[in-house]
Amino acid sequence: MKSEPEVGDLVRDTATGRVGFYVGAVAGRFLIRPVHGGPEWEAEPADVQPATPMRELRARAAEINARSRRGLS
């Protein structure tokens, strides 16, 4: 990735294929939160790219559905 994403941007970790929300950087590595929640993982900045529009749409819909099932708005 050419520059650091903004907090909340949906990104893809090409090393693992996982998609999540960028939450910050620590010691030169990016922290990414899974779309469905759970523990954050670390990724090398070179392995992180913006999610495609289709991946973003799917991830955002999945997050809304998960929040709905938990009774959150």
CNS distance restraints for C-alpha pairs under 8 A (distance, minus, plus):
assign (resid   1 and name CA) (resid  45 and name CA) 6.14 0.50 0.50
assign (resid   1 and name CA) (resid  46 and name CA) 5.45 0.50 0.50
assign (resid   1 and name CA) (resid  47 and name CA) 7.08 0.50 0.50
assign (resid   1 and name CA) (resid  48 and name CA) 5.62 0.50 0.50
assign (resid   1 and name CA) (resid  49 and name CA) 5.25 0.50 0.50
assign (resid   1 and name CA) (resid  50 and name CA) 7.83 0.50 0.50
assign (resid   4 and name CA) (resid  45 and name CA) 7.79 0.50 0.50
assign (resid   5 and name CA) (resid   9 and name CA) 6.31 0.50 0.50
assign (resid   5 and name CA) (resid  22 and name CA) 6.93 0.50 0.50
assign (resid   5 and name CA) (resid  50 and name CA) 7.95 0.50 0.50
assign (resid   6 and name CA) (resid  22 and name CA) 7.05 0.50 0.50
assign (resid   7 and name CA) (resid  21 and name CA) 7.50 0.50 0.50
assign (resid   7 and name CA) (resid  22 and name CA) 5.34 0.50 0.50
assign (resid   7 and name CA) (resid  23 and name CA) 5.01 0.50 0.50
assign (resid   7 and name CA) (resid  24 and name CA) 6.30 0.50 0.50
assign (resid   8 and name CA) (resid  21 and name CA) 5.29 0.50 0.50
assign (resid   8 and name CA) (resid  22 and name CA) 5.37 0.50 0.50
assign (resid   8 and name CA) (resid  23 and name CA) 6.23 0.50 0.50
assign (resid   9 and name CA) (resid  21 and name CA) 5.51 0.50 0.50
assign (resid   9 and name CA) (resid  22 and name CA) 5.50 0.50 0.50
assign (resid   9 and name CA) (resid  50 and name CA) 7.65 0.50 0.50
assign (resid  10 and name CA) (resid  19 and name CA) 7.02 0.50 0.50
assign (resid  10 and name CA) (resid  20 and name CA) 5.58 0.50 0.50
assign (resid  10 and name CA) (resid  21 and name CA) 4.53 0.50 0.50
assign (resid  10 and name CA) (resid  22 and name CA) 6.29 0.50 0.50
assign (resid  10 and name CA) (resid  50 and name CA) 6.39 0.50 0.50
assign (resid  10 and name CA) (resid  51 and name CA) 5.76 0.50 0.50
assign (resid  10 and name CA) (resid  56 and name CA) 6.42 0.50 0.50
assign (resid  11 and name CA) (resid  19 and name CA) 5.71 0.50 0.50
assign (resid  11 and name CA) (resid  20 and name CA) 5.64 0.50 0.50
assign (resid  11 and name CA) (resid  21 and name CA) 6.06 0.50 0.50
assign (resid  11 and name CA) (resid  22 and name CA) 6.51 0.50 0.50
assign (resid  11 and name CA) (resid  48 and name CA) 6.48 0.50 0.50
assign (resid  11 and name CA) (resid  49 and name CA) 5.60 0.50 0.50
assign (resid  11 and name CA) (resid  50 and name CA) 4.43 0.50 0.50
assign (resid  11 and name CA) (resid  51 and name CA) 4.62 0.50 0.50
assign (resid  12 and name CA) (resid  17 and name CA) 6.46 0.50 0.50
assign (resid  12 and name CA) (resid  18 and name CA) 5.78 0.50 0.50
assign (resid  12 and name CA) (resid  19 and name CA) 4.40 0.50 0.50
assign (resid  12 and name CA) (resid  20 and name CA) 6.53 0.50 0.50
assign (resid  12 and name CA) (resid  48 and name CA) 5.62 0.50 0.50
assign (resid  12 and name CA) (resid  49 and name CA) 5.40 0.50 0.50
assign (resid  12 and name CA) (resid  50 and name CA) 6.05 0.50 0.50
assign (resid  12 and name CA) (resid  51 and name CA) 5.26 0.50 0.50
assign (resid  13 and name CA) (resid  17 and name CA) 5.43 0.50 0.50
assign (resid  13 and name CA) (resid  18 and name CA) 5.42 0.50 0.50
assign (resid  13 and name CA) (resid  19 and name CA) 6.30 0.50 0.50
assign (resid  13 and name CA) (resid  43 and name CA) 6.69 0.50 0.50
assign (resid  13 and name CA) (resid  47 and name CA) 5.56 0.50 0.50
assign (resid  13 and name CA) (resid  48 and name CA) 4.66 0.50 0.50
assign (resid  13 and name CA) (resid  49 and name CA) 6.71 0.50 0.50
assign (resid  14 and name CA) (resid  18 and name CA) 7.25 0.50 0.50
assign (resid  14 and name CA) (resid  47 and name CA) 5.17 0.50 0.50
assign (resid  14 and name CA) (resid  48 and name CA) 6.10 0.50 0.50
assign (resid  14 and name CA) (resid  49 and name CA) 7.33 0.50 0.50
assign (resid  15 and name CA) (resid  47 and name CA) 5.85 0.50 0.50
assign (resid  18 and name CA) (resid  34 and name CA) 7.89 0.50 0.50
assign (resid  19 and name CA) (resid  34 and name CA) 6.67 0.50 0.50
assign (resid  19 and name CA) (resid  35 and name CA) 6.95 0.50 0.50
assign (resid  19 and name CA) (resid  51 and name CA) 7.23 0.50 0.50
assign (resid  19 and name CA) (resid  55 and name CA) 7.92 0.50 0.50
assign (resid  19 and name CA) (resid  59 and name CA) 7.70 0.50 0.50
assign (resid  20 and name CA) (resid  32 and name CA) 5.64 0.50 0.50
assign (resid  20 and name CA) (resid  33 and name CA) 5.22 0.50 0.50
assign (resid  20 and name CA) (resid  34 and name CA) 4.43 0.50 0.50
assign (resid  20 and name CA) (resid  35 and name CA) 4.97 0.50 0.50
assign (resid  20 and name CA) (resid  59 and name CA) 7.89 0.50 0.50
assign (resid  21 and name CA) (resid  32 and name CA) 5.38 0.50 0.50
assign (resid  21 and name CA) (resid  33 and name CA) 5.09 0.50 0.50
assign (resid  21 and name CA) (resid  34 and name CA) 6.48 0.50 0.50
assign (resid  21 and name CA) (resid  35 and name CA) 6.57 0.50 0.50
assign (resid  22 and name CA) (resid  30 and name CA) 7.26 0.50 0.50
assign (resid  22 and name CA) (resid  31 and name CA) 6.12 0.50 0.50
assign (resid  22 and name CA) (resid  32 and name CA) 4.60 0.50 0.50
assign (resid  22 and name CA) (resid  33 and name CA) 6.44 0.50 0.50
assign (resid  23 and name CA) (resid  30 and name CA) 7.71 0.50 0.50
assign (resid  23 and name CA) (resid  31 and name CA) 5.60 0.50 0.50
assign (resid  23 and name CA) (resid  32 and name CA) 5.68 0.50 0.50
assign (resid  23 and name CA) (resid  33 and name CA) 6.68 0.50 0.50
assign (resid  24 and name CA) (resid  30 and name CA) 5.93 0.50 0.50
assign (resid  24 and name CA) (resid  31 and name CA) 5.36 0.50 0.50
assign (resid  24 and name CA) (resid  32 and name CA) 7.49 0.50 0.50
assign (resid  25 and name CA) (resid  29 and name CA) 5.43 0.50 0.50
assign (resid  25 and name CA) (resid  30 and name CA) 4.35 0.50 0.50
assign (resid  25 and name CA) (resid  31 and name CA) 5.57 0.50 0.50
assign (resid  26 and name CA) (resid  30 and name CA) 6.48 0.50 0.50
assign (resid  26 and name CA) (resid  31 and name CA) 7.19 0.50 0.50
assign (resid  28 and name CA) (resid  44 and name CA) 7.71 0.50 0.50
assign (resid  28 and name CA) (resid  45 and name CA) 7.66 0.50 0.50
assign (resid  29 and name CA) (resid  42 and name CA) 6.07 0.50 0.50
assign (resid  29 and name CA) (resid  43 and name CA) 5.65 0.50 0.50
assign (resid  29 and name CA) (resid  44 and name CA) 5.21 0.50 0.50
assign (resid  29 and name CA) (resid  45 and name CA) 6.09 0.50 0.50
assign (resid  30 and name CA) (resid  42 and name CA) 5.50 0.50 0.50
assign (resid  30 and name CA) (resid  43 and name CA) 5.17 0.50 0.50
assign (resid  30 and name CA) (resid  44 and name CA) 6.27 0.50 0.50
assign (resid  30 and name CA) (resid  45 and name CA) 6.02 0.50 0.50
assign (resid  31 and name CA) (resid  40 and name CA) 6.23 0.50 0.50
assign (resid  31 and name CA) (resid  41 and name CA) 5.69 0.50 0.50
assign (resid  31 and name CA) (resid  42 and name CA) 4.71 0.50 0.50
assign (resid  31 and name CA) (resid  43 and name CA) 6.50 0.50 0.50
assign (resid  32 and name CA) (resid  40 and name CA) 5.30 0.50 0.50
assign (resid  32 and name CA) (resid  41 and name CA) 5.43 0.50 0.50
assign (resid  32 and name CA) (resid  42 and name CA) 6.33 0.50 0.50
assign (resid  32 and name CA) (resid  43 and name CA) 7.44 0.50 0.50
assign (resid  33 and name CA) (resid  37 and name CA) 6.53 0.50 0.50
assign (resid  33 and name CA) (resid  38 and name CA) 7.09 0.50 0.50
assign (resid  33 and name CA) (resid  39 and name CA) 6.67 0.50 0.50
assign (resid  33 and name CA) (resid  40 and name CA) 4.41 0.50 0.50
assign (resid  33 and name CA) (resid  41 and name CA) 6.66 0.50 0.50
assign (resid  34 and name CA) (resid  38 and name CA) 6.20 0.50 0.50
assign (resid  34 and name CA) (resid  39 and name CA) 7.25 0.50 0.50
assign (resid  34 and name CA) (resid  40 and name CA) 6.46 0.50 0.50
assign (resid  35 and name CA) (resid  59 and name CA) 6.19 0.50 0.50
assign (resid  35 and name CA) (resid  60 and name CA) 7.64 0.50 0.50
assign (resid  35 and name CA) (resid  62 and name CA) 7.36 0.50 0.50
assign (resid  35 and name CA) (resid  63 and name CA) 5.91 0.50 0.50
assign (resid  36 and name CA) (resid  62 and name CA) 7.17 0.50 0.50
assign (resid  36 and name CA) (resid  63 and name CA) 5.82 0.50 0.50
assign (resid  36 and name CA) (resid  66 and name CA) 6.64 0.50 0.50
assign (resid  43 and name CA) (resid  47 and name CA) 6.70 0.50 0.50
assign (resid  43 and name CA) (resid  48 and name CA) 7.00 0.50 0.50
assign (resid  44 and name CA) (resid  48 and name CA) 6.82 0.50 0.50
assign (resid  51 and name CA) (resid  55 and name CA) 5.88 0.50 0.50
assign (resid  51 and name CA) (resid  56 and name CA) 5.83 0.50 0.50
assign (resid  52 and name CA) (resid  56 and name CA) 6.07 0.50 0.50
assign (resid  53 and name CA) (resid  57 and name CA) 6.11 0.50 0.50
assign (resid  54 and name CA) (resid  58 and name CA) 6.24 0.50 0.50
assign (resid  55 and name CA) (resid  59 and name CA) 6.02 0.50 0.50
assign (resid  56 and name CA) (resid  60 and name CA) 5.99 0.50 0.50
assign (resid  57 and name CA) (resid  61 and name CA) 6.11 0.50 0.50
assign (resid  58 and name CA) (resid  62 and name CA) 6.08 0.50 0.50
assign (resid  59 and name CA) (resid  63 and name CA) 6.14 0.50 0.50
assign (resid  60 and name CA) (resid  64 and name CA) 6.24 0.50 0.50
assign (resid  61 and name CA) (resid  65 and name CA) 6.15 0.50 0.50
assign (resid  62 and name CA) (resid  66 and name CA) 6.06 0.50 0.50
assign (resid  63 and name CA) (resid  67 and name CA) 6.15 0.50 0.50
assign (resid  64 and name CA) (resid  68 and name CA) 6.13 0.50 0.50
assign (resid  65 and name CA) (resid  69 and name CA) 6.26 0.50 0.50
assign (resid  66 and name CA) (resid  70 and name CA) 6.42 0.50 0.50
assign (resid  67 and name CA) (resid  71 and name CA) 6.28 0.50 0.50
assign (resid  67 and name CA) (resid  72 and name CA) 5.02 0.50 0.50
assign (resid  67 and name CA) (resid  73 and name CA) 6.45 0.50 0.50
assign (resid  68 and name CA) (resid  72 and name CA) 5.49 0.50 0.50
assign (resid  68 and name CA) (resid  73 and name CA) 6.36 0.50 0.50
